[in-house]
């Protein structure tokens, strides 16, 4: 099958038919990749909801040279041959993205100083890049009591941006969903239907897919700021999963075990709860070496990586 | 007397019963279609008639039917959208309550044209009493052989079901309706793919509004040309307008498209003028979602031509000086009405009805309501008027479904045309219309 030629921010790329604009942009890489708060390539049906990845289609295809009437979600819009897309070259897109970032923050508690996700939070990164310097809301924010989702996961609904990723993990790993969305509009909440435990060997992956600090690891909560821990690639023989993980160490102590995330913050593979929660001794692992953190994250502002000049975020 | 398609016999006693409806010529179009017309020729007829969707968007019905994936070997479905919940709109209820057989007749025609063997009427949950009327009518149609196996010996079979919704405005959005009908949470789907390719149970599906479907029997009986002879160049046929607000005669009127707005408001045949001889202040012409227009712009376009009740005339001037025909919910306000208070009512509605799936609508609708509540209570600031306009601007066009646009347009238009009234609330630190 012949490839489709697409131009994103004046950079040409050839992709297979059926590719989304987002994945075409990821093929190019770098600054033209739209941010994604809800899309997750490993989760079927994800995307389209957060609207941070909106882009402008200046030309629909080589045949239909009209622009698309509205900004489109790049994660759910398929490319066509000859499509011309504008992301960071379109002031309209950047303006919309700024607005979406603000919408995501108006009910967010901004409690980064006490949030375990701080330092590796997609929303933190997004606001760092696209947020306003001041807040324009004076209203009260919606609040919920934190609840336990099973033995290992804490849900702090105040921080949730309703990306539905965890719901899709639940859909994907269990036959019987016990973890959906209740209510509607800005009253919506992730729920386990009366705090019913998510009883599945892979439920811990919900923590990793959560873009914010809504779902956190109860075995790691308040133990350390993530930037005080050092990540190491490690593996063990596991009967349930690949056993390939990242150990987050402080000295010789393993404070946390997570899956391995790529540069878009997506897990390379789901890992099992046994690896994640029950093997916190370094002797139980084969340590491969320090893990390189490649993300444009607040965490990377420290000593993990020397950002080359063109990648440096604005001061 | 203007031609009536939908309300011709509406006052006939017992119209909701099969016998009365049949005696008045009902189901003739089904006989004609099943005996002498091919499904494609019905679609062609509807296309030629120029009938446009009466739910609000005004998309040409025949064109929508033509998008259906004819090559697909999956079953096709035809769905009637009876989730009428737009504030100010109450026309579909009128048809369902008084003339259910005309809707059923239209459903048979549409299903036959689209090759559907199962069809659904998705009715708003609050209209349960109407559901009872429709179900009774469906039962009668089954008994008389107009539904079920081998209708009138034609070999065509159709099952028709009536399904109540759970009380959500969003389920009037066609993909949310389909999700709800499938038994899921009523969240709109991300489009494309459109329902004509991937609809109910992932099969090709067409969703049409009640009024649209109720027009079909007349078009088949009288022909597309007769229908297209009614109305204006781009707005064919008649339209039900549900008029409410500060008028002498609120109610449901069937007008031939192209009727001057001035005549509609002031003539005794329709609204009968403004109550107590008051002055007209503003009109929301097509249900709460469309931009509000001040008196001078609803009666005349910016060019000074008389404004007509038609798709193209109401859209004249774009959103700067125009509006939309929408669903035909015609809300009239006289000089005693407070625009801000009215807008707050709308904003509260959209906040309550947002499904919460996408960020701009979920967060923005609530934010707008809170700001409007403050301004109406006299506790707003001048800066907040601009903030409100800015929020509306950024919801508009960035959401998954049109609910976001529908929430944003009333706000932007009210500020565009009535900014001084917002300012008055802030200067006086109270609503100038409350004593």
Interface residues (C-beta under 8 A of the other chain):
Chain A: X47 X48 X49 X50 X51 X52 X54 X70 X71 X73 X76 X95 X96 X99 X100 X103 X104 X106 X107 X136 X137 X139 X161 X162 X164 X180 X181 X183 X184 X185 X186 X187 X188
Chain B: X168 X170 X185 X190 X351 X352 X353 X354 X355 X356 X357 X358 X359 X360 X362 X363 X364 X365 X366 X367 X370 X387 X394 X397 X398 X399 X400
